[in-house]
Amino acid sequence: MSNSSSSDSSDNVGNTGMDSATLAGVISTVITFAALIVSSIQLLYQYYTNVSLNALGARNCNERVMGPWARATRRRFRWLELRFEIIFESPVLFVAPAFNKRGPVVGQPIWYIDGSEQSHQVTRTAPIDSRDAAMSPRTTGVRQSVNVEATWVMLLQNLQFMESESKTWHDRVSRNNIGVPRVDPDAYFAGRTLAVGVQAQTLSWDFVPNFKKPFATSNISHIVEIAAMLGIHWTMWDPAADRYRAEGNGFVLLGSFVADQGIVFQLIKHDRTTFGENRLIPSNDIKRLCFGFAPTLYKPDEMAIAYGKETDKVLYTDPILPLLRLGSRQEIMETLTDIGLPIHISEYFLSEDARVSHLFPVVFDVLGMLGRSISVEGCSYRMLPNPTVFRYDRRRFQTQRLLLEFKARFDSMVREPGLDKWAWEAIGAIQSSLQRLYPYLQDPSVDDYSPVLLDTLRSIVETLDFHLKDPVSEGILSETAVLEAEHNHVETTVLNVVRDHMACIVADLRRRPSRLVDKVPLGGRNDDGARERGYVRFLFDRCRYATVHRFRSFDALHESLDHYVTLPGWLTSPEMSSMGRIDSDDDEDEDDGSDSWWKPHARRREITWCLLVFRMLCWLQLHDFHRDDVMIPRNATFGSRMPVYII
């Protein structure tokens, strides 16, 4: 009996009613269950944090990084891999006319940035911070921030800000000019030939090559054009090393090649940005200027033809010189050779030490005489990308004074008798244009960007272009073949005049002392108009004479003209005919076999020269260039569709 009691008590350990084996099993079960719960929690935590939350880029596709574009981010579960795939949308940026309906992403809508509230919404762009927009030119405090947001978000914001602020500036200018018709913003933008378009592309983070942030996509050509629109000027362009840098208007744009990614650009904003009178003209023609090409007045407008915008009757022939290639010294030399300058004069521009400027670089004489007028009717924007390797600085001269000096000199010549009907038609066009311009040139309250002044200049340049292109001004028959031949003859005459004009200037710049530079006060702070007066006097006394007179060489021309204080008016002047003949060996291709010391078609040459010089001055008044904008050769990039990324 006693043995039985002791045995029962030993099996019921601690009065639990369970034997030791059962208790051990219960304890192990509890521990195992607790371990299962802990392991499950840990597994769920790891799964949530590493698979669901991170999900190969989920944290990099939130609103802090992408802005409103993060709202299109979604997760897609991949059952075979038991994980989430991150699907996001990012913008594709390109430059095209606002009425273009074809974009790089097939089947996606195109949104053109116009600065309106609706444009902000459809392009998923948050309004720019007013504090950033009003940032003072030199911020005294240290701006501390973490580089979290993708720079293309800031790019979209500033493109919207560019449109909205420039629109505000333009409205203010229009209100200040009484009598100027108001432009409907919607209708104006719908007809623009240059705008930044945005499309959404859908991507998976699984196939993003080593990017830590979502990226925007564009191509190298459009990046150059967008930078020009923002007022950013390139200071480094090295495609061999894939190093790119541009600065201006408070921005820095950096580009480089990244392995497994391609060419990657980053935009940095460090100062105040403004988009007023420094805003680029929104015209498709600036695309070529960004790469060193300037279309001539004889080149048909392909954009107008392609979209059916051309309303004028135009004779579409292949021009002799459709483009001015000015993006490097070598290209300038080749262009001047194409115009007809002797090779020894064209090669003068290859030297880095060559003196190539008078009031402004000589290349702008050619650009003003032959370059197509790039302007938008009703707009007060004048700025263009500089297509040349030379700096254009208007602080040294005033184009209004140049026009006034031209008027004074031209009016004194018009009194000369003996001009034929054709000559009087061209001269009458110049004289009436000068009379229209004179009130604005005399009024100091008229700004360079005055809508009335710019509209007048546009009209004048169109009139001058008509006389420089019109093949029927001498009674030529209207058959197409005859018109084409006469059209080429007109262009040939214009190019010959430009050739002689340029050769005369270069020959003088090569002299020591130069009458144009050394004997005219081009420097200093004189503000009495002496520089402009000396320049116009040189044009009329030297360049005009060089276009009509036969001479042995341009150096001989200057030596012979050094004996004359001033030259007479038109070709009929008795003073002109009394000057001795200089034998010529320079114009054999135009020699008509006569003993005359005038060049063939001298009358037409002289009138053409007046048309070209007046056009040059009007063109330079109608357009402007930023003095920090200097072309770095990149002509091979024009039209390139090489993709680039903006992070």
Disulfide bonds with the S-S distance in Angstrom:
none
